[in-house]
Amino acid sequence: MRRALLSVSDKSGLIELARALAARNVELLSTGGTARLLAGAGLTVTEVARHTGFPEIMDGRVKTLHPKIHGGLLGRRGTDDEVMRDHGIEPIDLLVVNLYPFAATVAKPGVSYEEGVENIDIGGPAMLRGAAKNHADVTVVVDPADYPALLQEMQAHGGATSRAFRARLAAKAFGHTACYDSLVSEWLRQQNGVEGFPAELGVGLTRLATLRYGENPHQQAAFYRHARPAPDSIAGARFAQGKELSFNNIADADCALECVRQFEGDACVIVKHANPCGVAVAASAREAYELAYRTDPTSAFGGIIAFNRPLDADTAKLILERQFVEVLVVPELLPGAAEALAARPNVRVLLTGPPPPPPPGRRERPTVAGA
């Protein structure tokens, strides 16, 4: 590995990676803030504009879109060597790129349409796709969590990487750009009032957790969520306490939350094995729980309990005294409730926040085999 291009938004772990590469005499190319960070850390780095001989233009819209960059990433070693020499294109063996934080930018309150558009990354995905396509010769890294594995791989292969390693990271890079593009497409449709169902639908999901097992112990499972999850959802909830969530915990908690959010009054829903076994609306959350529990006390044991109102300390104590509960799903905890629940540290508590008004055109995505 002779040359690496580093251009990242998430700069965690970058200096350590760059130092390890420099120690192996890998030439470092970079852009903008990444280049300044590396130079400030005392590393020798070549700006992309100097490498290409072409300045960054259009307020940064065009900086890496140049044949010396894309030719360096896409050039097939042993096949394109002559044309690369003819055009002064030097091979780039490692690409480390993660993209403009589009989802985080458009999630900010009051962000303008123009600001959202400017945060659509063009050069980054183009480089990632080129490097990933040419994984026969080029290593591409999109996730700082993969930096240690990259350095271990280089250590094990005399400064190079194996084809299997490059192929695995190439698949991850294509997944990264596909997720990114789906988020941009969805945002553009929302911002411009595009209604109906698109002919092609990308779903931008990121793995939140690898679960111990699936619906049954012999199955494997993982939990994915949208980059902009609905605030009043299980995927968007804040984990306040408890053991790790299981597949069935997540599925039942989602069922309970979807049911309890249908009511305007103080409501409680108890779910067991994906079926509501107690549903009640009353003058208070405590009364709603009392009624829901009395519906079927046997099935309520080991169930999932959801409220559409904040949980107070007295109701929390009553639940823990009366029954075994796997998961509590509540908008928030009132003073004293967290301390009461701490007496049972294994009880999982998910905070969904105050339920916002239902957005217009909110869609659900139930899945079936093959879909």
C-alpha positions in Angstrom: 0.0 0.0 0.0 1.6 3.2 -1.2 -1.0 5.9 -1.3 -4.2 6.6 0.8 -6.9 9.3 0.4 -8.5 10.3 3.7 -11.6 12.6 3.6 -14.1 12.2 6.5 -16.8 14.0 8.3 -16.5 11.7 11.4 -12.9 12.3 12.4 -12.8 9.9 15.4 -9.7 7.8 15.4 -8.4 9.4 12.2 -5.2 10.8 13.5 -4.2 7.4 15.0 -5.0 5.7 11.7 -3.0 8.3 9.7 0.0 8.0 12.0 0.0 4.2 11.6 -0.2 4.6 7.8 2.6 7.2 7.8 4.7 4.8 9.8 4.4 2.4 6.9 5.5 5.1 4.5 2.0 5.4 3.0 1.5 8.8 1.2 -1.5 10.7 2.6 -3.8 12.6 0.4 -6.7 14.6 1.9 -9.2 17.4 1.5 -10.3 20.5 3.4 -10.8 20.1 7.2 -9.4 16.6 7.2 -6.2 17.8 5.7 -5.9 20.6 8.2 -6.5 18.2 11.1 -3.8 15.9 9.9 -1.3 18.7 9.2 -2.1 20.1 12.7 -1.2 16.7 14.1 2.3 17.0 12.5 1.6 14.6 9.7 2.8 15.2 6.1 -0.3 15.4 3.9 -0.9 16.4 0.3 -4.0 18.4 -0.5 -6.1 16.9 -3.3 -6.0 20.2 -5.2 -2.2 20.0 -5.3 -2.3 16.3 -6.3 -4.7 17.0 -9.2 -3.3 20.4 -10.1 -6.9 21.6 -10.1 -8.4 23.9 -7.5 -11.4 23.3 -5.3 -14.2 25.3 -6.9 -17.9 26.1 -6.5 -17.7 26.4 -2.8 -16.4 22.9 -2.4 -19.0 21.2 -4.7 -16.1 20.1 -7.0 -12.9 19.0 -5.4 -12.4 15.3 -5.8 -14.3 14.9 -9.1 -11.1 14.6 -11.2 -9.5 11.9 -13.4 -6.4 11.8 -11.2 -8.7 10.8 -8.2 -11.1 8.5 -9.9 -8.5 7.1 -12.3 -6.3 6.4 -9.3 -9.2 4.5 -7.6 -10.6 2.7 -10.7 -7.4 1.9 -12.5 -6.9 -1.9 -12.8 -3.4 -2.8 -11.7 -1.7 -4.7 -14.6 -4.4 -3.7 -17.1 -4.6 0.1 -17.0 -1.0 0.8 -16.0 0.0 2.3 -19.4 -2.9 4.7 -19.7 -2.4 5.7 -16.1 1.3 6.6 -16.9 0.3 8.4 -20.1 -2.1 10.7 -18.1 0.0 11.1 -14.9 -2.5 9.1 -12.8 -1.0 7.6 -9.7 -2.8 4.6 -8.1 -4.7 5.2 -4.8 -4.6 2.0 -2.8 -6.7 3.0 0.2 -9.8 5.2 0.4 -11.1 6.3 3.8 -14.3 8.3 3.4 -17.5 8.9 5.3 -20.1 11.2 4.1 -21.6 14.6 4.9 -23.9 14.2 7.9 -27.1 14.6 5.8 -29.5 13.0 8.2 -28.2 14.9 11.2 -28.3 18.2 9.2 -31.9 17.9 8.0 -33.1 16.8 11.5 -32.1 20.2 12.9 -35.0 22.4 13.8 -35.4 25.2 11.2 -32.9 23.9 8.7 -33.5 25.4 5.3 -34.1 23.5 2.1 -31.0 25.1 0.6 -28.8 23.9 3.5 -30.2 20.4 3.2 -29.4 20.3 -0.5 -25.8 21.6 0.1 -25.3 18.7 2.5 -26.0 16.1 -0.2 -22.6 14.6 -0.7 -21.6 13.9 -4.3 -17.8 13.5 -4.4 -17.8 11.1 -1.4 -20.3 8.5 -2.8 -18.6 8.7 -6.2 -15.2 7.8 -4.7 -16.7 5.1 -2.5 -18.4 3.4 -5.4 -15.3 3.6 -7.6 -13.0 2.2 -4.9 -15.6 -0.5 -3.9 -16.0 -1.6 -7.6 -12.2 -1.9 -7.9 -11.8 -3.9 -4.6 -9.6 -6.3 -6.5 -6.9 -3.7 -5.9 -8.3 -1.0 -3.6 -9.3 -1.1 0.1 -12.2 1.2 1.0 -13.2 2.1 4.6 -16.4 3.9 5.5 -16.6 3.2 9.3 -14.1 4.3 11.9 -14.9 1.1 13.8 -13.0 -0.7 11.0 -9.8 1.1 11.5 -8.3 -1.4 14.0 -9.2 -4.3 11.7 -7.5 -2.5 8.8 -4.3 -2.0 10.7 -4.4 -5.6 11.9 -4.9 -6.8 8.3 -2.0 -4.7 7.1 0.2 -6.1 9.9 -0.7 -9.6 9.0 -0.1 -9.1 5.2 3.1 -7.0 5.2 1.4 -3.7 4.7 -1.2 -5.0 2.2 -4.8 -6.4 2.6 -6.3 -9.6 1.5 -8.9 -9.8 -1.3 -11.5 -11.3 1.1 -11.0 -8.3 3.5 -11.3 -5.8 0.6 -14.5 -7.5 -0.7 -16.1 -7.4 2.7 -15.4 -3.7 3.1 -16.6 -3.0 -0.5 -19.9 -4.6 0.3 -20.2 -2.4 3.3 -19.3 0.7 1.2 -22.1 0.0 -1.3 -24.5 -0.6 1.6 -23.4 2.8 3.1 -24.0 4.7 -0.2 -27.3 2.9 -0.8 -28.6 3.9 2.7 -27.4 7.5 2.2 -29.1 7.8 -1.2 -32.4 6.4 0.2 -32.4 9.1 2.9 -31.8 11.9 0.4 -34.6 10.5 -1.9 -37.1 10.3 1.0 -36.2 13.8 2.2 -36.6 15.3 -1.3 -40.0 13.7 -1.7 -41.2 15.0 1.7 -39.9 18.5 1.2 -41.5 18.8 -2.2 -44.8 17.3 -1.4 -44.4 14.2 -3.6 -47.3 12.0 -2.8 -48.2 8.4 -3.5 -45.9 5.4 -3.6 -42.6 5.7 -5.5 -41.8 3.2 -8.2 -38.6 2.3 -6.4 -38.2 2.5 -2.7 -34.9 2.5 -0.8 -35.0 2.0 2.9 -32.1 3.6 4.8 -31.6 1.4 7.8 -28.6 1.2 10.2 -28.0 -1.7 12.5 -28.7 -0.7 16.1 -27.9 -4.0 17.7 -27.1 -7.6 17.1 -29.6 -9.6 19.2 -28.8 -12.7 21.2 -31.2 -14.7 19.1 -34.4 -14.3 17.0 -38.0 -15.3 17.8 -36.6 -18.7 18.8 -33.2 -19.6 20.3 -32.0 -21.3 17.1 -32.5 -18.2 15.0 -30.3 -15.2 14.5 -31.5 -11.6 14.6 -30.5 -7.9 14.4 -32.4 -4.7 15.1 -32.2 -2.0 12.4 -33.6 1.5 12.6 -34.0 4.5 10.2 -31.5 7.3 10.4 -34.4 9.6 11.3 -36.6 7.3 13.4 -40.0 8.6 14.6 -39.5 10.1 18.1 -42.5 8.2 19.5 -41.2 4.8 18.4 -39.4 1.8 19.8 -36.5 2.4 17.4 -36.3 6.0 18.5 -36.8 5.4 22.2 -34.2 6.1 24.9 -33.1 3.1 26.9 -33.4 4.2 30.5 -32.5 0.9 32.3 -32.6 -2.8 32.2 -31.1 -5.9 30.5 -30.5 -6.1 26.8 -33.6 -6.2 24.7 -34.5 -9.4 23.0 -36.2 -9.9 19.6 -39.5 -10.7 21.3 -39.1 -7.8 23.7 -38.8 -5.4 20.7 -41.7 -6.9 18.8 -44.0 -6.9 21.8 -43.0 -3.4 22.9 -43.8 -2.2 19.4 -47.2 -3.9 19.5 -48.0 -2.3 22.9 -46.9 1.2 21.8 -48.8 1.1 18.6 -51.9 0.1 20.5 -51.7 2.6 23.4 -51.0 5.5 21.0 -54.5 5.0 19.5 -56.1 6.5 22.6 -56.5 10.2 23.6 -57.3 9.5 27.3 -54.9 8.0 29.9 -54.4 4.5 28.6 -52.4 1.4 29.5 -51.8 -1.7 27.3 -50.3 -5.0 28.4 -49.0 -7.3 25.7 -48.0 -10.9 25.9 -46.7 -12.9 22.9 -47.7 -10.2 20.4 -51.3 -10.1 21.7 -52.9 -7.4 23.9 -54.1 -9.2 27.1 -55.2 -6.0 28.8 -56.2 -2.6 27.4 -57.9 0.2 29.4 -58.6 3.9 29.4 -59.2 5.7 32.7 -58.9 9.0 34.6 -55.2 8.4 35.3 -52.4 6.1 34.3 -52.6 4.2 37.6 -56.3 3.5 37.1 -55.8 2.5 33.5 -53.1 0.0 34.6 -55.4 -1.4 37.3 -58.1 -2.1 34.8 -55.8 -3.5 32.1 -54.2 -5.8 34.7 -57.6 -7.1 35.9 -58.5 -8.1 32.3 -56.2 -11.1 32.4 -53.8 -11.2 35.4 -52.3 -14.6 34.4 -51.3 -13.4 30.9 -50.0 -10.1 32.2 -47.2 -12.0 34.1 -44.0 -11.4 32.2 -45.7 -9.0 29.8 -44.9 -5.7 28.1 -46.6 -2.6 29.6 -47.1 0.6 27.7 -48.6 3.9 28.7 -49.4 7.1 26.8 -48.8 9.3 29.8 -45.7 9.8 32.0 -45.2 7.2 34.7 -45.3 8.3 38.3 -43.5 6.7 41.2 -46.6 5.2 42.9 -47.7 3.5 39.7 -44.2 2.2 39.1 -44.1 0.7 42.6 -47.5 -0.8 42.2 -46.5 -2.6 39.0 -43.3 -4.0 40.5 -45.1 -5.2 43.6 -47.9 -6.8 41.7 -46.3 -8.6 38.8 -43.2 -9.6 36.9 -42.8 -7.3 33.9 -40.3 -7.5 31.0 -40.5 -4.1 29.5 -42.1 -0.7 30.4 -42.7 1.7 27.5 -43.6 5.2 28.7 -43.3 8.8 27.4 -41.2 9.9 30.4 -40.6 9.2 34.1 -42.0 11.6 36.7 -40.0 12.5 39.8 -39.3 9.4 41.9 -40.2 6.9 39.2 -36.7 6.2 38.1 -35.6 5.6 41.7 -38.6 3.2 42.2 -37.7 1.2 39.0 -34.1 1.0 40.0 -35.1 -1.5 42.7 -35.6 -3.9 39.8 -32.6 -3.2 37.6 -33.4 -6.0 35.1 -36.7 -4.4 34.1 -36.2 -2.7 30.7 -37.5 0.8 30.5 -38.0 2.6 27.2 -38.7 6.4 27.1 -40.5 7.5 23.9 -41.0 11.1 24.7 -44.2 13.1 24.5 -46.3 11.8 21.6 -46.2 14.4 18.7 -49.2 14.9 16.5 -49.3 12.3 13.8 -47.4 13.6 10.7 -49.4 13.8 7.5 -48.9 10.8 5.3 -47.1 8.7 7.9 -46.5 5.3 6.4 -46.1 1.9 8.0 -43.9 -0.7 6.3 -45.2 -4.2 7.3 -43.0 -6.9 5.7 -43.8 -10.2 4.1 -41.4 -12.9 2.7 -39.8 -11.6 -0.5 -40.7 -8.0 0.2 
